[in-house]
Amino acid sequence: MRRQQIIDNLKNGLKTLDVANGGFVKNFYEWVINPHEVESYPLIVIRDTEDNVESEEVSGSSKHSLKVEIDLLVSDAETTPAYLRERLQKILNVIKDLEEQTLLGDYVSFKSNEIEFSYDKHLVGLGKIEIEIQYYTEKWRI
């Protein structure tokens, strides 16, 4: 399945930001729903939320536009707007490199980014990036 390959490539590329590799992220998740303990921050969550498909009658192929959300959650000392902006840029740099290596499909669009803060015992910062990945498959394939 091409969709799973793309998500796996994205996840593996983002793991270059792991603390063990000299990066800033402790944990990586795909589609996690449960709230996390602050001790596991900073963490990244990847979600492939929607795939709009256009099937072509003549070629028998399908064009996919896959929406992907990437959340970065940080807490305490790292929780400043400047810190989140800097880290979101590092995430975008990884995505750019993966696109250049054609590991994320045929074209990647940077759709949006946002920053939010909340407080419940600890200050928590959320940085969010939304991208759209276009790729082709045979008809009836994801």
C-alpha atoms as a printed R data frame, in Angstrom:
    type eleno elety resid chain resno       x      y       z
1   ATOM     1    CA   MET     A     1   0.000  0.000   0.000
2   ATOM     2    CA   ARG     A     2   1.520  3.254  -1.143
3   ATOM     3    CA   ARG     A     3  -0.244  5.290   1.556
4   ATOM     4    CA   GLN     A     4   1.356  3.255   4.350
5   ATOM     5    CA   GLN     A     5   4.763  3.478   2.639
6   ATOM     6    CA   ILE     A     6   4.475  7.266   2.549
7   ATOM     7    CA   ILE     A     7   3.526  7.476   6.232
8   ATOM     8    CA   ASP     A     8   6.328  5.058   7.180
9   ATOM     9    CA   ASN     A     9   8.837  7.147   5.199
10  ATOM    10    CA   LEU     A    10   7.609 10.316   6.912
11  ATOM    11    CA   LYS     A    11   7.829  8.718  10.351
12  ATOM    12    CA   ASN     A    12  11.318  7.338   9.677
13  ATOM    13    CA   GLY     A    13  12.494 10.683   8.315
14  ATOM    14    CA   LEU     A    14  11.215 12.528  11.375
15  ATOM    15    CA   LYS     A    15  13.047 10.053  13.602
16  ATOM    16    CA   THR     A    16  16.246 11.825  12.545
17  ATOM    17    CA   LEU     A    17  15.021 14.447  15.061
18  ATOM    18    CA   ASP     A    18  15.165 11.864  17.882
19  ATOM    19    CA   VAL     A    19  17.107 12.767  21.027
20  ATOM    20    CA   ALA     A    20  19.244  9.662  20.408
21  ATOM    21    CA   ASN     A    21  20.341 11.224  17.098
22  ATOM    22    CA   GLY     A    22  21.122 14.604  18.669
23  ATOM    23    CA   GLY     A    23  17.629 15.950  17.999
24  ATOM    24    CA   PHE     A    24  14.892 17.248  20.274
25  ATOM    25    CA   VAL     A    25  12.076 14.621  20.162
26  ATOM    26    CA   LYS     A    26  11.714 11.786  22.706
27  ATOM    27    CA   ASN     A    27   8.733  9.897  21.249
28  ATOM    28    CA   PHE     A    28   7.025  9.391  17.886
29  ATOM    29    CA   TYR     A    29   3.455  8.186  17.394
30  ATOM    30    CA   GLU     A    30   1.131  7.458  14.527
31  ATOM    31    CA   TRP     A    31  -2.495  8.276  15.265
32  ATOM    32    CA   VAL     A    32  -2.247  8.302  19.056
33  ATOM    33    CA   ILE     A    33  -5.490  9.355  20.755
34  ATOM    34    CA   ASN     A    34  -4.760  9.030  24.488
35  ATOM    35    CA   PRO     A    35  -3.356 12.025  26.326
36  ATOM    36    CA   HIS     A    36   0.322 11.700  27.117
37  ATOM    37    CA   GLU     A    37   2.192 12.184  30.331
38  ATOM    38    CA   VAL     A    38   4.295 15.316  30.222
39  ATOM    39    CA   GLU     A    39   7.365 13.183  30.940
40  ATOM    40    CA   SER     A    40   7.101 11.752  27.389
41  ATOM    41    CA   TYR     A    41   7.380 15.233  25.819
42  ATOM    42    CA   PRO     A    42   8.610 16.465  23.447
43  ATOM    43    CA   LEU     A    43   6.786 14.141  21.077
44  ATOM    44    CA   ILE     A    44   5.501 14.039  17.518
45  ATOM    45    CA   VAL     A    45   2.154 12.588  16.405
46  ATOM    46    CA   ILE     A    46   1.492 11.911  12.699
47  ATOM    47    CA   ARG     A    47  -2.052 11.511  11.347
48  ATOM    48    CA   ASP     A    48  -3.097 10.855   7.746
49  ATOM    49    CA   THR     A    49  -6.570 12.315   8.020
50  ATOM    50    CA   GLU     A    50  -8.119 12.375   4.550
51  ATOM    51    CA   ASP     A    51  -7.361 11.021   1.086
52  ATOM    52    CA   ASN     A    52  -9.212 12.644  -1.809
53  ATOM    53    CA   VAL     A    53  -9.054 10.377  -4.853
54  ATOM    54    CA   GLU     A    54  -9.689 11.079  -8.523
55  ATOM    55    CA   SER     A    55  -9.780  7.989 -10.750
56  ATOM    56    CA   GLU     A    56  -8.858  8.378 -14.399
57  ATOM    57    CA   GLU     A    57 -10.943  6.374 -16.841
58  ATOM    58    CA   VAL     A    58  -8.430  6.176 -19.678
59  ATOM    59    CA   SER     A    59  -5.274  5.301 -17.731
60  ATOM    60    CA   GLY     A    60  -6.934  3.228 -15.015
61  ATOM    61    CA   SER     A    61  -4.966  5.066 -12.343
62  ATOM    62    CA   SER     A    62  -5.971  7.111  -9.323
63  ATOM    63    CA   LYS     A    63  -4.559 10.447  -8.210
64  ATOM    64    CA   HIS     A    64  -4.469 10.806  -4.421
65  ATOM    65    CA   SER     A    65  -4.322 13.992  -2.348
66  ATOM    66    CA   LEU     A    66  -3.473 12.815   1.155
67  ATOM    67    CA   LYS     A    67  -3.838 15.271   4.035
68  ATOM    68    CA   VAL     A    68  -1.350 14.728   6.848
69  ATOM    69    CA   GLU     A    69  -1.171 16.492  10.216
70  ATOM    70    CA   ILE     A    70   2.010 16.541  12.275
71  ATOM    71    CA   ASP     A    71   1.748 17.640  15.907
72  ATOM    72    CA   LEU     A    72   4.706 18.571  18.083
73  ATOM    73    CA   LEU     A    73   3.943 18.648  21.821
74  ATOM    74    CA   VAL     A    74   6.413 20.228  24.241
75  ATOM    75    CA   SER     A    75   6.292 21.155  27.899
76  ATOM    76    CA   ASP     A    76   7.896 23.368  30.543
77  ATOM    77    CA   ALA     A    77  11.330 24.772  29.646
78  ATOM    78    CA   GLU     A    78  10.782 24.254  25.908
79  ATOM    79    CA   THR     A    79   7.378 25.905  25.907
80  ATOM    80    CA   THR     A    80   7.968 29.235  24.198
81  ATOM    81    CA   PRO     A    81   6.668 30.493  20.856
82  ATOM    82    CA   ALA     A    82  10.226 30.925  19.557
83  ATOM    83    CA   TYR     A    83  11.149 27.343  20.510
84  ATOM    84    CA   LEU     A    84   8.071 25.937  18.759
85  ATOM    85    CA   ARG     A    85   8.667 28.016  15.615
86  ATOM    86    CA   GLU     A    86  12.289 26.839  15.430
87  ATOM    87    CA   ARG     A    87  11.307 23.190  15.875
88  ATOM    88    CA   LEU     A    88   8.477 23.413  13.345
89  ATOM    89    CA   GLN     A    89  11.032 24.722  10.842
90  ATOM    90    CA   LYS     A    90  13.271 21.712  11.562
91  ATOM    91    CA   ILE     A    91  10.308 19.400  10.895
92  ATOM    92    CA   LEU     A    92   9.617 21.225   7.612
93  ATOM    93    CA   ASN     A    93  13.285 20.834   6.637
94  ATOM    94    CA   VAL     A    94  12.960 17.052   7.071
95  ATOM    95    CA   ILE     A    95   9.781 17.025   4.952
96  ATOM    96    CA   LYS     A    96  11.557 19.059   2.252
97  ATOM    97    CA   ASP     A    97  14.460 16.582   2.205
98  ATOM    98    CA   LEU     A    98  12.072 13.616   1.974
99  ATOM    99    CA   GLU     A    99  10.199 15.268  -0.906
100 ATOM   100    CA   GLU     A   100  13.472 15.904  -2.757
101 ATOM   101    CA   GLN     A   101  14.296 12.201  -2.376
102 ATOM   102    CA   THR     A   102  10.767 11.377  -3.705
103 ATOM   103    CA   LEU     A   103  10.014  9.383  -0.545
104 ATOM   104    CA   LEU     A   104   6.692 11.168   0.043
105 ATOM   105    CA   GLY     A   105   4.963 10.771  -3.294
106 ATOM   106    CA   ASP     A   106   5.015 13.000  -6.358
107 ATOM   107    CA   TYR     A   107   4.393 16.419  -4.802
108 ATOM   108    CA   VAL     A   108   4.062 17.809  -1.259
109 ATOM   109    CA   SER     A   109   2.168 21.023  -0.440
110 ATOM   110    CA   PHE     A   110   2.766 22.903   2.801
111 ATOM   111    CA   LYS     A   111  -0.783 23.898   3.798
112 ATOM   112    CA   SER     A   112  -0.571 25.451   7.273
113 ATOM   113    CA   ASN     A   113   1.099 25.689  10.643
114 ATOM   114    CA   GLU     A   114  -0.176 26.852  14.006
115 ATOM   115    CA   ILE     A   115   0.915 27.192  17.607
116 ATOM   116    CA   GLU     A   116  -1.230 26.820  20.752
117 ATOM   117    CA   PHE     A   117  -0.566 26.827  24.484
118 ATOM   118    CA   SER     A   118  -2.500 25.371  27.415
119 ATOM   119    CA   TYR     A   119  -1.934 25.000  31.130
120 ATOM   120    CA   ASP     A   120  -3.036 22.154  33.414
121 ATOM   121    CA   LYS     A   121  -0.351 21.531  36.061
122 ATOM   122    CA   HIS     A   122   2.233 22.080  33.316
123 ATOM   123    CA   LEU     A   123   2.519 24.536  30.460
124 ATOM   124    CA   VAL     A   124   2.084 22.597  27.210
125 ATOM   125    CA   GLY     A   125   2.845 23.907  23.739
126 ATOM   126    CA   LEU     A   126   1.412 22.446  20.555
127 ATOM   127    CA   GLY     A   127   2.921 23.134  17.162
128 ATOM   128    CA   LYS     A   128   0.942 21.776  14.231
129 ATOM   129    CA   ILE     A   129   1.854 21.403  10.561
130 ATOM   130    CA   GLU     A   130  -0.536 20.344   7.818
131 ATOM   131    CA   ILE     A   131   0.737 19.055   4.495
132 ATOM   132    CA   GLU     A   132  -0.892 17.479   1.459
133 ATOM   133    CA   ILE     A   133   0.876 14.696  -0.421
134 ATOM   134    CA   GLN     A   134  -0.065 13.899  -4.001
135 ATOM   135    CA   TYR     A   135   0.685 10.478  -5.441
136 ATOM   136    CA   TYR     A   136  -0.644  8.003  -8.006
137 ATOM   137    CA   THR     A   137  -1.708  4.371  -7.715
138 ATOM   138    CA   GLU     A   138  -3.521  1.822  -9.794
139 ATOM   139    CA   LYS     A   139  -7.276  2.244  -9.574
140 ATOM   140    CA   TRP     A   140  -8.759  0.678  -6.406
141 ATOM   141    CA   ARG     A   141  -5.481  0.954  -4.469
142 ATOM   142    CA   ILE     A   142  -4.576  3.147  -1.507
